[in-house]
Amino acid sequence: MSNKDSKLREEELKEEKGPEAEKAEETEIPEEEQKETEEKTEDEAKDEAEAEEKKTEEDEALNTKYLRLMADFQNYKRRTEKEKGDIYSYANEKLVSQLLEVVDNFERALKHESADDGYAEGMEMIFKQLTGVLEKAGLEEINALGEDFDPNFHNAVMTEDNDDYDSGKVTEVMQKGYTLNSKVIRPSMVKVNN
């Protein structure tokens, strides 16, 4: 066969195979290069998987950190609100404690009889006004007479044997006790039955 015939034959074969075969022949990759490419692809896939796993772990760590921070903030917020409420409730505690001595003296003065009824009535009105203001501030008297002795509210200074009361009951109040917004600021000084 001549050169012309071989070229014609090659052209006929190319036409039979079509354009894809022509491209495949031109881009045929040797086996070694193909294996290297496959190995690179596998390595890249492993690297991508590791990177994805690492990113997921980082996201979880950040999410956990965020949730803890949010919980800490909520706790801080509740604590400061409680502290503010306590400050408002007990801000006047020292002043009220000092005024209790004035209230005690008022009560002692009102127990004595006065020659002038108008004067005694005026003093009683002033006393009621003072106790009303203190009650609005949250002051309450601790009921003690006839109650069971409770060391949280009562300060026992004496005991006695009294047939009118059961054992452990308060028989006499020597000094009234008070609470300010449910907090004992002065316990009742009492006498307790044996």
C-alpha positions in Angstrom: 0.0 0.0 0.0 1.2 3.4 -0.8 1.3 6.4 1.5 -1.7 7.8 -0.2 -3.7 4.6 0.4 -2.7 4.4 4.1 -3.7 8.0 4.6 -7.0 7.5 3.0 -7.5 4.4 5.1 -6.7 6.4 8.3 -9.2 9.1 7.3 -11.9 6.5 6.6 -11.3 4.9 10.0 -11.5 8.3 11.7 -14.8 9.0 9.9 -16.1 5.7 11.1 -15.1 6.2 14.7 -16.4 9.8 14.8 -15.1 12.9 16.6 -15.2 11.3 20.1 -12.7 8.6 19.1 -10.4 11.3 17.6 -10.5 13.2 20.9 -9.9 10.1 22.9 -6.9 9.3 20.9 -5.5 12.8 21.3 -6.2 12.9 25.1 -5.4 9.4 26.0 -3.6 9.5 29.4 -0.9 7.0 30.3 -1.8 4.5 33.1 0.8 5.9 35.5 -0.6 9.4 35.2 -4.1 8.1 35.6 -3.2 6.2 38.9 -1.6 9.3 40.2 -4.7 11.4 39.4 -6.9 8.8 41.1 -4.6 8.8 44.2 -4.7 12.6 44.3 -8.5 12.6 44.0 -8.7 10.1 46.9 -6.3 12.2 49.0 -8.3 15.3 48.2 -11.5 13.6 49.2 -9.9 12.5 52.5 -8.6 16.0 53.2 -12.1 17.4 52.4 -13.7 14.9 54.7 -11.2 15.8 57.5 -11.7 19.5 56.9 -15.5 19.0 57.0 -15.3 17.0 60.2 -13.0 19.6 61.8 -15.3 22.4 60.8 -18.3 20.5 62.3 -16.4 20.0 65.6 -15.5 23.7 65.7 -19.1 24.6 65.0 -20.3 22.4 67.9 -17.7 23.9 70.2 -18.7 27.4 69.3 -22.4 26.5 69.7 -21.7 25.1 73.1 -19.7 28.1 74.1 -22.5 30.4 72.9 -25.1 28.5 74.9 -23.0 28.6 78.0 -22.4 32.3 77.6 -26.2 32.9 77.1 -27.0 30.9 80.3 -24.4 32.8 82.2 -25.9 36.1 81.0 -29.4 35.0 82.0 -28.1 34.0 85.5 -26.4 37.4 85.8 -29.5 39.2 84.7 -31.7 37.3 87.3 -29.1 37.9 90.0 -28.9 41.6 89.4 -32.7 41.9 89.3 -32.9 40.1 92.7 -30.2 42.4 94.1 -32.1 45.5 92.9 -35.3 44.2 94.5 -33.5 43.5 97.8 -31.9 47.0 97.7 -35.4 48.6 97.2 -37.0 46.4 99.9 -34.3 46.8 102.6 -32.9 50.3 101.8 -34.8 51.8 104.8 -33.9 49.0 107.2 -31.5 51.0 109.3 -33.9 54.0 109.5 -36.9 51.9 110.4 -34.8 50.1 113.1 -34.0 53.4 114.7 -37.6 54.5 114.5 -38.7 51.4 116.3 -37.2 52.9 119.5 -39.4 56.0 119.0 -42.4 53.8 118.5 -41.6 51.9 121.7 -41.4 55.2 123.6 -44.7 56.4 122.1 -46.4 53.2 123.2 -45.0 53.7 126.8 -46.2 57.3 126.8 -49.7 56.4 125.7 -50.0 53.8 128.5 -49.8 56.6 131.1 -52.9 58.5 131.8 -53.0 62.1 131.0 -55.0 64.9 132.7 -55.8 66.5 129.3 -57.8 64.1 127.1 -57.3 66.3 124.0 -53.5 66.0 124.4 -53.7 62.2 124.8 -56.0 62.0 121.7 -53.6 64.1 119.6 -50.6 61.9 120.7 -52.6 58.8 119.8 -53.4 60.3 116.3 -49.7 61.1 115.7 -48.7 57.6 116.8 -51.2 56.0 114.4 -49.9 58.2 111.6 -46.3 57.2 112.3 -47.2 53.5 112.4 -49.2 53.9 109.2 -46.2 55.3 107.4 -44.0 52.5 108.7 -46.5 49.9 107.6 -46.6 51.3 104.1 -42.8 50.9 104.1 -43.3 47.2 104.8 -43.1 47.1 108.6 -45.2 44.4 110.4 -45.5 43.5 114.0 -44.6 39.9 114.9 -47.5 38.3 116.8 -46.1 36.6 119.8 -48.5 36.4 122.8 -50.0 32.9 123.1 -48.0 31.6 120.0 -45.6 28.7 120.0 -42.1 29.8 120.7 -40.1 30.2 117.5 -36.4 31.1 117.8 -36.6 32.7 114.3 -39.0 35.3 115.5 -38.8 35.3 119.3 -36.0 36.0 121.8 -36.7 34.1 125.0 -35.3 36.1 128.0 -37.3 34.4 130.8 -39.3 31.3 131.5 -42.2 30.8 133.9 -44.7 28.2 135.1 -48.1 29.5 134.0 -51.2 27.2 134.1 -53.0 29.5 131.6 -50.7 28.5 128.7 -49.4 25.2 127.4 -45.7 24.3 127.5 -43.6 26.2 125.0 -46.1 29.0 124.5 -45.2 32.7 124.8 -46.8 34.1 128.0 -45.7 37.7 127.9 -44.2 40.1 125.4 -41.6 42.4 126.9 -40.6 44.1 123.7 -42.4 43.9 120.4 -40.7 42.4 117.4 -41.0 43.5 113.8 -40.4 42.3 110.2 -39.6 44.5 107.3 -40.8 43.0 104.0 -40.8 39.5 105.6 -37.3 39.9 107.0 -36.9 40.0 110.8 -35.3 43.2 111.8 -36.0 42.9 115.5 -37.2 39.6 117.2 -39.8 39.8 120.0 -38.4 39.7 123.5 -40.6 37.2 125.3 -41.3 35.1 128.3 -41.9 31.4 127.6 -43.9 28.9 129.6 -42.1 25.7 130.8 
